[in-house]
Amino acid sequence: MRYERAFALCIAFMAACGTPPAPPDTAAAPRAAPSHDEPALTQVTEGRAGEDQDPEVSPDGTRLFFASTAFGPDSDLFVKTIGSNTSTRLTRLPGDERFPKVNPADSNLVAFSTNTRGSWEVAILNLSGDLERLEYVSETGADSLHPSWSPDGRKLVYCAADPVSRGEWILKVRDMASGKTQVLEGIDGLLPEWSPVDNRIVFQRMKHRDGWLGSVWTVELESGVAKDLTALFAEDDAAAINPAWSPDGRHVIFARLAAGGPASGDDLWVVGVDGSRPTRLTSSPAADGMPAWGRDGLIYFVSNRRGTSRIWSLRPALP
């Protein structure tokens, strides 16, 4: 039962549309003052049907990868040149493909999650080869989601449902050269993202109380050992989800979802990597989430502010 609950929460938070249950009456954590005005926004993808999700900017900053159901019932991967109105479909597999992540050392290699064989798995697509041929890299027997490359492109971190506890999500690291997979012992978490500059990993960690609300944490890998587990942002009455790094590794952006659901607040926030100065970036009644920070300084994110979930961009005013 706990496993099913955690999985349902993970799927809901993946789409940045979950509504966590209201926590018991507790004193609210201190919050930073919200910004008075939103920065200028640009709608990056268009459409009336389906939805676009999971923005990912290529290492050179020229291409936007994303998942979309705009052209069919299943979620497929697409890519477009930033500034262009045309998109190219990359996958035509049965089932869904989500969370594309481009290898920083080889932009032809795209890791992603797919349920084409039933359960969720992590696979790699080589854009220079056969687009229907995948390399599966996660272990079978448990759902695996949200891969992210190390800065040198040699390792992948992802989250997996723990088949032992049947109630937790754990973080795993795959060494692409050796083919070995390591479990980060003692750390439960979701939706990890590797820092673009060092061995830190940011991730979403569920509280084991207060409605299982999410919070933003980091951990550092030193010689394969997890250390310095740190909470960057946590509140008693809101979930902090979908964390992502700035290109220089100095800030983390995330979505903050109030316990009352999107109507109560579903906005983008940014915080220093030392946990300092959490700052609200968007304030629309719409649901904003799933941010990704491009090399051009723009933040790409998903919002339904025009009725359907599409990808937008903004240039943040950092504290």
N, C-alpha and C positions, 0 to 999 in steps of 0.2 A: 504493500500500500504506500509506504513512504517512497519507494522507488518510482511508482507511477506518479505520485504527486510531484516529485522532483523533476521527472521528465516532462510532465505537463507544464510546469513552471518554466523549464528551460525552453521549450518550444514557444511558449507565449512570449518570453523575454527575447528570444531570437528575433521575433517579428516586431519587437518594441510595442506590443499592443496588449500585454498582459495586465490584469488588474489584481494586484496582490490584496489579500484580505486585510481589513483594518486591524491594526495592532491593538493590544489592550491599552488602557489609559496610562500613559507614561509622560514624563516631562520631555518636551521636544529638545533635540540637540541644537546647539547654536548654529545659525546659518549665516552665510554671507548675504549682504543686501543684493537684490536682483538689479540688473542693468535697467535703465529707464527706457531705452529704445533698442529694438533689434537692429543689427547691422543690415546693410543692403543684401538682399537674397536674389539668387538666380535659379530658375528652374532648369535643370539639366536634362531630364528625360520627360517625354510627353506621353499622353494616352488616356483613354477613357476606361478601357477594360483591363482587368487584372491589376497587378501591382509590380513595382520594381523594388528590389531590396539589395542589401549587402554590397554597397559601393566599395571598390578597391582601386586605388590609383597605381599605375605602373611605376617602377622605380625612377624612370626618367621623367615622370610627370606628364606624359603626353597622352596616355590612354586611360580610360575608365572601364573597369570590368564590373559587372553586376549580374544579379539573378533576376529573372522576370517571368511572370505568368501573363504578360500582355498579349502573347500570341498563341496561347494554348493553356489547357488546364494544369499542365505540369510546369514546374519551375526549371528553366534552362539558363545557361550562362551566355552572356552577351559581352561584347566589347565595342567601344566607340572611341574615336579620337576626340579628345576634349576640345570643344568648340565646334564640333561637327554635329549635324542633325541625323546622321545615319548610324545604324548599329549593325554589327555582324554577329550572327548566332554561332556559338561555338559548340554546343552540345545538342544532341537529338536522341538522348537515351530515354528508356522507359523510367518513370519515376521522376524524382526531383534532384536538382543540383543546386547547392547553396554555398555561400561563403568562399568565393574565389580569393586566393592569395598568391601573388606573383613572387617568384623567387628573385631576391634582390641581386643575385649573382648571375642568373640566367633567366631573362624575361620570357623565354619560351616555355618555361615550366610553371604551370599553374596548379596549385593544390586546392582542393575543394572538398565539400561533403556531398555524398550522394546516397540515396536509398534504392538505387536501381536493382540491387540484389536482395532487397527486403529490409534489412536493418540499415541504419546509418553507418557509413564507412568513410574513411579519408582516402582519397585517390589523387593521382597526379595526371594532368593532361599535358602532353607535349605539343605545343602549337606548331612546331616545325615538322611534325609527323602525322600519323593517322589519328584524326580527332575522335575516332570511335574506339581507339585502343587506350585503355586506362591502366595505370600501375597502382594497384591497391597497396596501401602501406600500413593501415591500421590493423590491429589484431581482431580476429573474428570473435563472436560470442557476446559482444556488448556494443551498444550504439556509440559511435565516435563522431565528434563534431568540431567544427571551427578550427582548422589548422592555421598555423602561423609560422613563418620561416625565421630562423636565426639570421643575424646580419650577414653572415658569410654564406648563407644559402645551403649549409650542410646539414641542418637539423630542422625538425618540425616539432612544435608543441601543439597539442590538441587536448580536448577534454573527452572523457569516456565515462559511461555509466559503469559504476563499480559492481561487477557481478558477485562480489563477496558480501559486501554490506547490504546490497539491494536497497540502498537508500541514499547513496552519495554519488557525486560526480568527482572524478579524480583527474589530475593532469598527467599526461604522458609525453615523453620526448623521444622522437624517432631519429636515430643516427642514420642518415641516408647512405653513408659509405659502408658501414658495417651491417646495416639491416637490423640492428638491435633496438629494442624499445625499452625505455626506462620509465618506471612509475615514480613520480615525485612523492616520496613517502611522507605521510602525515599531512598532506595538503589536499583539501577538497575544493573544487572550484569549477567554474564554467567560462566559456568564451575567452580563452587566453589569447594574448597578443604579445609577441616578442618585441622588445625594444629595438629600434633600428640602429642603435649605437653601442649597445653593450649586452650583458647577459641577464638583464632584468626582464621579468615577465609580468605584465599586468593582467588581472583577471577579475571576474565577477564571483564573489563568494557569498553563499546563502547563509543567513543567520539560522541557527538551529532553534530559534524562538521568534516571537513577535511576527507571526505570519510568514516566516521564511523570506523576509525581505532581503534583497541583494545589496551588497556593498562592494566597493572597489578596493582591491588589495594588490600589492606587488610582492614578488619573491625574486631572489637572485640565485643564479646557478654558479657555483664555484667548484670546478673539477667534477661536475656531475652531481654535486651535493646542493640541495636546496637550503638557503639560509636567508636571514633577514626578512622574515615574513612580516609585512607592514600593511596596516590599514590606512589607505589614503583618504577615504570618504565613506562615512556611514551615518545613518540617521535612524531614529526610532519610528518615524512616521512616513518614510519614503524609501523606495528602492533605487539604488544606483546601479545601472546596468550598462552593457555594451561598451566597455572602456576601450580606448584606442590612444596610441602615442602621437605626440607631435614629432615631426621629422628629426628634431634635434634632441629628443628624449627628455626635454625639460618640463613638459606638460602632459597631462592626460585629459582627454575629453571623454565625456560619458553622458548618458541620458538619465535624468532623474524623474522617476515616476511616483507621484504622490499616492498614498494609500487609497484615496478615493477614485483612482483611475484617471484616464486622460483628461476628463473634464476638470479635475482638480490640479492638473499640471503634469505635462509630459514634455520636458524641455531639455535642451543641451546645456551642460555645464562644463567648465574647465577648472582644473586644479593643478597647482605646482606638484612636481614629483616628490617634494618633501611634505605634501599635504597642505601647503599654504595657500591662502587666498582663493578659496572656491568661488567661482564667478559664474553667474547665469548669463548665457549667450542668447537664448531665444525665449520669447514670452507669449507666443501665439497660443490660442486655445487648441490649435491642432496638435496632433501627436508627432513629436520629433524624436528621432532615435537613429541607431546604427551608424554612428559617425565614423568617417575615415579622413585622415589628414593628408593632403597632397603636398608634393614638393614645392608647389607654387604658393604655398601658404594658405590655400583655400581648404575649408572643411566641407566635405561632401557628406550628406546625410539623407535619411528617408523622412518624408513628411507627407501627411494627407491633407495639407492646408487647402488644396483645391479639389477635394473629394476623393481622390484615389491616391494610393501611396506611390510617390515618385521621388526621384533623387533631385535634391537641391544643393546649392553651395552657398557659402558665406565666407567672408574674411573676418576672422575674430579680432576684437579689440582686447588684447591680452592684458591682464593686470600687471 
